Amino acid sequence: MDKLLFKRILVAALTVLALVYVTYLLLRSNFDMYPTENAVATTVTATIGTNGFIIRDEAVIQNDTSGVLSYTVSNGEAVDANSVIAKVFSNDSDAVANSRADELEARIATLEASQNSSLMGAVSVDVINNNITANLINYLYDVNKYDISAARTDADKLLASINQRQLLTGKINNFNSQISSLQAQVSTLRGSAGNSVGTITTPKAGYFTEFCDGYETALNYAKIESLTLDDLHNVKRSALGGNVAGKIIGNVNWYVACEITDDEAAALSIYDGKITVLFSEASTEAIPATLQRIQRNGENQNALVVLKCDYMSGSLLESRQEPVEIGMGTYSGLRVSKRAIHDDYVTKTTYDENDKPHKEQKKVQGVYVLYGSEVQFKQVAILYSTKDYVICDPAPEDKVLFNGETVSLYDKVIVKGDDLYDGKVIS
């Protein structure tokens, strides 16, 4: 091949490449006028983030006797009215000895109960094994939640189940020697400790806790229906005296008062599903709640929402004010940018009894999807919406869509562009 021919071929090839590149740039600049995002599958939980103030039916227990308290009940334990929740001793050593004796007596009761149930053949090995597994899971769950009171209770149940298994399988014959040893220790402790100089009783039935924070009477539990946002803003803490022995929470129902935006209040007021509330510091799991009331104060003004709960735990007993998340359900579908939502007409073809087609048009909410170089408009069924994106149902129920067509997984949804319409060809 001579040099002249080679040069001509090289020039022609470079010219073709240049034309291809220029064409690519022109096409790219044209398509860049209509940027797209793929419709992707996602699952989101609708939440409202705010701060919550817990309102309970609380009665502070006063201690009018001087001395050292030795509590006879645990935090979070249910008690009857006029129950003794603490004994008063003249000094620390007597109080400590009494508390230790109470603990040992509880262990004796656990051993005796395990021994009696096994001797009577009240349970089988399979049942005991299931109890051990369940109690262990509950114990680990409570430890993970930092619920010490519940963890202690589950630990006692776990020990009792293990003791029963040892007896039933013949690992040991009885706990008589252990019980005798513990009884001797209790006698020694009771003998060394002086008698109590008084007792502390509960004013009413409910859940007991030693923890008091000064907000027990800040908001009136009985007037929850008349609570206002101003009341929440003006909450004040009361000083606690040195003679407080704890408090009783007298009603299983308690409330969480929160300040939210007007838009959030509007969304919550029309939501008819299950509501949950997550306390970021007191619990690792959201707990069920019901909407008690919403007080809206006008457009673009913050609102008051009050949620009612009946779940109780040791950690929640000590909570008062902390960040919360109000959950309004979980939604799965196709995520689409809110900028991509438009109103346009879709067409539906129906046939009469003579098989004659009839076309109907309706203006609906939807998105423009790019197929190759052609634009198609598709109706969407929105499940959930935020200020930035919406979650669309990929398979709505019958009659939700006018013509049965909606956005599909990985569709190239146009998020920006002018003069968009169904059937437009981008050339």
C-alpha positions as CSV (number, residue, x, y, z in Angstrom):
1,M,0.0,0.0,0.0
2,D,1.5,3.3,-1.0
3,K,1.7,6.2,1.4
4,L,-0.9,8.3,-0.4
5,L,-3.6,5.7,0.0
6,F,-2.7,5.1,3.6
7,K,-3.0,8.9,4.3
8,R,-6.4,9.0,2.6
9,I,-7.7,6.0,4.7
10,L,-6.3,7.6,7.9
11,V,-8.0,10.9,7.1
12,A,-11.3,9.3,6.3
13,A,-11.2,7.2,9.5
14,L,-10.4,10.3,11.7
15,T,-13.2,12.2,9.9
16,V,-15.7,9.5,10.8
17,L,-14.5,9.4,14.4
18,A,-14.9,13.1,14.6
19,L,-18.4,13.0,13.2
20,V,-19.3,10.3,15.6
21,Y,-17.9,12.2,18.6
22,V,-19.7,15.4,17.6
23,T,-23.0,13.5,17.1
24,Y,-22.5,12.0,20.6
25,L,-21.9,15.4,22.1
26,L,-25.0,16.8,20.4
27,L,-27.2,13.9,21.5
28,R,-25.8,14.1,25.0
29,S,-26.5,17.8,25.3
30,N,-30.0,17.1,24.1
31,F,-30.6,14.3,26.5
32,D,-29.0,16.3,29.3
33,M,-31.9,18.7,29.0
34,Y,-34.0,15.9,30.5
35,P,-32.0,14.3,33.4
36,T,-33.5,11.0,34.6
37,E,-33.4,8.9,37.8
38,N,-34.2,5.2,37.9
39,A,-37.3,4.2,39.9
40,V,-35.8,1.9,42.6
41,A,-37.4,-0.3,45.1
42,T,-37.2,0.9,48.7
43,T,-38.8,0.5,52.1
44,V,-39.2,3.4,54.5
45,T,-40.8,4.0,57.9
46,A,-42.7,7.3,58.1
47,T,-41.6,9.1,61.2
48,I,-41.9,12.4,62.9
49,G,-38.9,13.5,64.9
50,T,-39.6,15.7,67.9
51,N,-39.2,15.9,71.7
52,G,-41.6,14.2,74.0
53,F,-42.7,15.0,77.6
54,I,-44.2,12.1,79.5
55,I,-47.2,12.6,81.7
56,R,-48.2,10.0,84.2
57,D,-50.7,9.5,87.1
58,E,-48.0,10.0,89.8
59,A,-48.2,10.3,93.5
60,V,-45.0,11.1,95.5
61,I,-44.5,9.0,98.6
62,Q,-43.2,11.0,101.6
63,N,-41.0,9.6,104.4
64,D,-41.9,11.2,107.7
65,T,-39.7,8.8,109.8
66,S,-36.0,9.6,110.3
67,G,-33.6,6.7,109.5
68,V,-32.3,4.6,106.7
69,L,-34.7,3.0,104.1
70,S,-34.5,-0.6,103.2
71,Y,-36.9,-1.2,100.2
72,T,-38.9,-4.3,100.1
73,V,-40.1,-4.0,96.5
74,S,-38.2,-3.5,93.2
75,N,-38.5,-0.6,90.8
76,G,-41.3,-1.2,88.4
77,E,-43.1,-3.7,90.6
78,A,-46.9,-3.6,90.9
79,V,-48.1,-3.0,94.5
80,D,-51.5,-2.8,96.2
81,A,-52.8,0.2,98.1
82,N,-51.3,0.6,101.6
83,S,-48.6,-1.9,100.8
84,V,-45.2,-1.7,102.6
85,I,-42.6,-0.6,100.1
86,A,-39.8,0.1,102.6
87,K,-38.7,-0.4,106.2
88,V,-36.9,2.3,108.2
89,F,-33.9,1.4,110.2
90,S,-31.9,3.5,112.6
91,N,-28.5,3.0,110.8
92,D,-27.0,1.7,107.6
93,S,-25.7,-1.6,108.9
94,D,-29.2,-2.6,110.1
95,A,-30.7,-1.6,106.7
96,V,-28.0,-3.6,104.8
97,A,-28.4,-6.7,107.0
98,N,-32.2,-6.5,106.5
99,S,-31.9,-6.2,102.7
100,R,-29.5,-9.1,102.5
101,A,-31.8,-11.3,104.6
102,D,-34.7,-10.4,102.3
103,E,-32.7,-11.5,99.3
104,L,-31.7,-14.8,100.9
105,E,-35.3,-15.5,101.8
106,A,-36.3,-14.9,98.2
107,R,-33.7,-17.5,97.2
108,I,-35.0,-19.9,99.7
109,A,-38.6,-19.5,98.4
110,T,-37.3,-20.1,94.8
111,L,-35.5,-23.3,95.8
112,E,-38.5,-24.6,97.7
113,A,-40.9,-23.9,94.8
114,S,-38.5,-25.6,92.4
115,Q,-38.2,-28.7,94.7
116,N,-42.0,-29.0,95.4
117,S,-43.0,-28.7,91.7
118,S,-40.4,-31.4,90.7
119,L,-41.4,-33.8,93.4
120,M,-45.0,-33.5,92.5
121,G,-44.2,-34.2,88.8
122,A,-45.9,-31.0,87.8
123,V,-43.6,-30.4,84.8
124,S,-41.8,-32.4,82.2
125,V,-38.2,-32.0,80.9
126,D,-39.4,-30.7,77.6
127,V,-41.4,-28.0,79.3
128,I,-38.5,-27.1,81.6
129,N,-36.1,-26.9,78.6
130,N,-38.5,-24.5,76.8
131,N,-38.8,-22.4,79.9
132,I,-35.0,-22.2,80.2
133,T,-34.7,-21.0,76.6
134,A,-37.5,-18.5,77.0
135,N,-36.2,-17.1,80.2
136,L,-32.7,-16.8,78.8
137,I,-33.9,-14.9,75.7
138,N,-36.0,-12.6,77.9
139,Y,-33.1,-12.0,80.2
140,L,-30.7,-11.1,77.3
141,Y,-33.5,-8.9,75.8
142,D,-33.9,-7.0,79.0
143,V,-30.1,-6.5,79.5
144,N,-29.9,-5.2,75.9
145,K,-32.6,-2.7,76.8
146,Y,-30.9,-1.7,80.1
147,D,-34.0,-2.8,82.0
148,I,-32.3,-3.9,85.1
149,S,-35.5,-4.6,87.1
150,A,-36.9,-6.9,84.4
151,A,-33.5,-8.5,83.9
152,R,-33.3,-9.4,87.6
153,T,-36.8,-11.0,87.5
154,D,-35.9,-13.0,84.4
155,A,-32.7,-14.1,86.0
156,D,-34.6,-15.5,89.0
157,K,-37.0,-17.3,86.7
158,L,-34.0,-18.8,84.7
159,L,-32.4,-20.0,87.9
160,A,-35.6,-21.6,89.0
161,S,-36.0,-23.5,85.7
162,I,-32.4,-24.7,85.9
163,N,-32.9,-25.9,89.4
164,Q,-36.1,-27.8,88.3
165,R,-34.1,-29.5,85.5
166,Q,-31.4,-30.6,87.9
167,L,-34.0,-32.2,90.2
168,L,-36.0,-33.8,87.5
169,T,-33.0,-35.3,85.7
170,G,-31.5,-36.7,88.9
171,K,-28.4,-34.4,88.8
172,I,-29.2,-33.7,92.5
173,N,-31.8,-35.2,94.9
174,N,-32.9,-32.1,96.7
175,F,-31.9,-28.6,97.9
176,N,-32.3,-29.3,101.6
177,S,-28.7,-28.6,102.4
178,Q,-28.7,-25.3,100.5
179,I,-32.0,-24.3,102.0
180,S,-30.7,-25.0,105.6
181,S,-27.5,-23.0,104.9
182,L,-29.5,-20.0,103.6
183,Q,-31.9,-20.2,106.6
184,A,-28.9,-20.1,109.0
185,Q,-27.6,-17.0,107.2
186,V,-31.0,-15.3,107.5
187,S,-31.2,-16.1,111.2
188,T,-27.7,-14.6,111.7
189,L,-28.6,-11.4,109.7
190,R,-31.9,-11.0,111.5
191,G,-30.2,-11.4,114.8
192,S,-27.5,-8.9,114.1
193,A,-29.9,-6.3,112.7
194,G,-32.0,-4.2,114.9
195,N,-35.8,-4.0,114.5
196,S,-37.2,-1.5,112.0
197,V,-38.3,1.8,113.5
198,G,-41.0,2.4,110.9
199,T,-42.4,1.5,107.6
200,I,-43.3,3.3,104.4
201,T,-46.6,2.4,102.7
202,T,-48.2,3.3,99.4
203,P,-51.0,5.8,99.1
204,K,-52.7,3.8,96.3
205,A,-52.2,0.8,94.0
206,G,-49.9,1.1,91.0
207,Y,-46.2,0.7,89.9
208,F,-43.5,1.7,92.4
209,T,-40.2,3.4,91.6
210,E,-37.7,5.1,93.8
211,F,-36.9,7.6,91.1
212,C,-38.4,11.1,91.3
213,D,-37.5,14.1,89.1
214,G,-39.6,17.0,90.3
215,Y,-42.0,17.0,87.3
216,E,-44.5,14.7,88.9
217,T,-47.1,17.5,89.2
218,A,-45.8,19.8,86.4
219,L,-48.8,18.9,84.2
220,N,-52.2,17.7,85.4
221,Y,-52.8,14.1,84.3
222,A,-56.5,14.5,84.9
223,K,-56.7,17.5,82.5
224,I,-54.9,15.9,79.6
225,E,-57.8,16.8,77.3
226,S,-57.3,20.6,78.0
227,L,-53.5,20.6,77.7
228,T,-52.2,23.3,75.4
229,L,-48.9,24.0,73.7
230,D,-48.4,26.9,76.0
231,D,-48.7,24.5,79.0
232,L,-46.0,22.4,77.5
233,H,-43.7,25.4,76.9
234,N,-44.2,26.5,80.5
235,V,-43.4,23.3,82.3
236,K,-41.5,23.9,85.5
237,R,-39.7,21.5,87.8
238,S,-40.5,21.5,91.5
239,A,-37.8,21.1,94.2
240,L,-37.8,17.7,95.9
241,G,-37.4,17.6,99.7
242,G,-35.0,15.2,101.4
243,N,-37.9,13.1,102.7
244,V,-39.1,11.6,99.4
245,A,-39.2,7.8,99.4
246,G,-40.3,7.3,95.8
247,K,-43.6,7.5,93.9
248,I,-46.5,5.4,92.7
249,I,-47.7,5.4,89.1
250,G,-51.4,4.7,89.6
251,N,-52.7,4.2,86.1
252,V,-51.4,1.9,83.4
253,N,-52.2,4.5,80.8
254,W,-49.7,7.4,80.3
255,Y,-49.2,10.1,77.8
256,V,-46.5,11.6,75.6
257,A,-47.0,15.3,74.7
258,C,-45.0,16.6,71.7
259,E,-44.7,19.7,69.6
260,I,-44.8,19.1,65.9
261,T,-45.2,21.3,62.7
262,D,-48.6,22.0,61.2
263,D,-47.7,19.8,58.2
264,E,-46.8,16.9,60.5
265,A,-50.1,17.4,62.4
266,A,-52.1,17.3,59.1
267,A,-50.4,14.1,58.1
268,L,-50.9,12.5,61.5
269,S,-54.6,13.6,61.7
270,I,-55.5,11.7,58.5
271,Y,-53.3,8.6,59.2
272,D,-55.5,5.7,60.3
273,G,-52.9,3.0,60.8
274,K,-50.9,1.8,63.8
275,I,-48.8,4.4,65.6
276,T,-45.6,3.7,67.4
277,V,-43.2,5.9,69.5
278,L,-39.5,5.3,70.0
279,F,-37.7,6.8,72.9
280,S,-34.1,7.2,71.8
281,E,-32.6,7.0,75.3
282,A,-35.0,4.8,77.2
283,S,-35.8,2.0,74.8
284,T,-34.3,0.2,71.8
285,E,-37.6,-0.7,70.3
286,A,-40.7,1.4,69.3
287,I,-43.7,0.8,71.5
288,P,-47.4,0.9,70.4
289,A,-49.3,4.1,71.0
290,T,-52.7,5.6,70.1
291,L,-53.5,9.2,69.0
292,Q,-55.2,10.8,72.0
293,R,-55.6,14.3,70.5
294,I,-54.1,16.9,68.2
295,Q,-54.4,20.7,68.8
296,R,-53.6,22.7,65.7
297,N,-53.1,26.4,66.2
298,G,-53.5,27.7,62.6
299,E,-51.7,27.4,59.3
300,N,-47.9,27.4,59.6
301,Q,-48.0,27.3,63.4
302,N,-46.7,24.4,65.5
303,A,-49.2,22.0,66.9
304,L,-49.6,19.9,70.0
305,V,-50.0,16.1,69.7
306,V,-50.7,13.8,72.7
307,L,-50.1,10.0,72.4
308,K,-51.5,7.4,74.8
309,C,-49.4,4.4,75.8
310,D,-49.9,1.5,78.2
311,Y,-46.6,-0.3,77.9
312,M,-44.5,0.0,81.1
313,S,-40.8,-0.9,81.8
314,G,-38.2,0.1,84.4
315,S,-36.4,2.3,82.0
316,L,-39.5,4.1,80.9
317,L,-40.5,4.7,84.5
318,E,-37.4,7.0,84.8
319,S,-37.9,8.8,81.5
320,R,-39.5,12.3,81.3
321,Q,-38.1,14.4,78.5
322,E,-36.2,13.1,75.5
323,P,-36.1,12.9,71.7
324,V,-38.8,10.7,70.3
325,E,-39.8,9.3,66.9
326,I,-43.4,9.0,66.1
327,G,-43.8,6.1,63.6
328,M,-46.7,6.1,61.1
329,G,-46.2,2.8,59.3
330,T,-43.7,1.2,56.9
331,Y,-44.1,1.6,53.2
332,S,-42.5,-0.4,50.4
333,G,-42.6,0.7,46.8
334,L,-40.7,2.6,44.1
335,R,-38.9,5.7,45.1
336,V,-39.4,8.7,42.8
337,S,-38.1,12.2,43.1
338,K,-40.9,14.7,44.0
339,R,-39.6,17.0,41.3
340,A,-40.7,14.3,38.7
341,I,-44.4,14.5,39.7
342,H,-46.7,16.2,37.1
343,D,-50.4,16.4,36.2
344,D,-51.3,15.2,32.7
345,Y,-53.9,13.3,30.8
346,V,-54.0,9.5,30.3
347,T,-56.2,7.7,27.9
348,K,-58.2,4.5,28.4
349,T,-59.9,2.5,25.7
350,T,-63.0,0.5,26.4
351,Y,-65.2,-1.5,24.2
352,D,-69.0,-1.6,24.0
353,E,-71.2,-4.7,23.4
354,N,-70.6,-4.3,19.7
355,D,-66.8,-4.4,20.2
356,K,-66.6,-0.8,19.2
357,P,-63.7,1.1,20.9
358,H,-64.4,4.2,23.0
359,K,-61.5,6.4,24.3
360,E,-61.7,8.3,27.6
361,Q,-59.3,10.8,29.0
362,K,-58.6,11.9,32.6
363,K,-56.1,14.2,34.2
364,V,-54.1,12.3,36.8
365,Q,-50.9,12.6,38.8
366,G,-47.9,10.8,37.3
367,V,-44.4,10.9,35.9
368,Y,-42.7,11.2,32.5
369,V,-40.6,8.1,31.7
370,L,-38.0,8.0,28.9
371,Y,-38.1,4.9,26.7
372,G,-35.2,5.2,24.2
373,S,-35.9,8.6,22.8
374,E,-39.7,8.6,23.4
375,V,-41.4,10.2,26.5
376,Q,-44.3,8.3,28.0
377,F,-46.5,9.6,30.8
378,K,-47.5,7.1,33.5
379,Q,-49.9,7.5,36.4
380,V,-48.6,6.9,39.9
381,A,-50.3,5.7,43.1
382,I,-48.5,7.5,45.9
383,L,-48.2,5.5,49.2
384,Y,-46.0,8.0,51.1
385,S,-44.6,11.4,50.5
386,T,-41.8,13.6,51.9
387,K,-40.6,17.0,50.7
388,D,-38.0,15.4,48.5
389,Y,-39.4,12.1,47.3
390,V,-42.5,9.9,47.1
391,I,-43.0,6.1,47.4
392,C,-45.2,4.8,44.6
393,D,-47.2,1.5,44.6
394,P,-45.8,-0.7,41.8
395,A,-48.9,-2.9,41.8
396,P,-52.0,-0.9,42.9
397,E,-55.3,-2.5,43.4
398,D,-57.9,-2.6,40.6
399,K,-59.5,0.8,39.8
400,V,-56.8,2.8,41.6
401,L,-55.2,3.5,38.2
402,F,-57.3,5.0,35.4
403,N,-55.8,3.0,32.6
404,G,-54.0,0.3,34.5
405,E,-50.5,1.6,33.7
406,T,-48.0,2.9,36.2
407,V,-44.3,3.3,36.8
408,S,-42.2,0.2,36.8
409,L,-38.9,-0.9,38.5
410,Y,-35.8,0.8,36.9
411,D,-37.9,3.1,34.7
412,K,-35.9,6.2,33.7
413,V,-38.0,8.9,35.3
414,I,-37.4,12.4,34.0
415,V,-36.9,14.7,36.9
416,K,-36.4,18.0,35.1
417,G,-37.3,19.5,31.7
418,D,-39.6,21.8,29.8
419,D,-42.4,21.1,27.3
420,L,-42.8,17.5,28.4
421,Y,-45.8,15.5,27.1
422,D,-46.8,12.0,26.4
423,G,-45.4,10.7,23.1
424,K,-42.7,13.4,22.7
425,V,-39.7,12.2,20.8
426,I,-36.3,13.6,21.9
427,S,-34.2,13.8,18.7
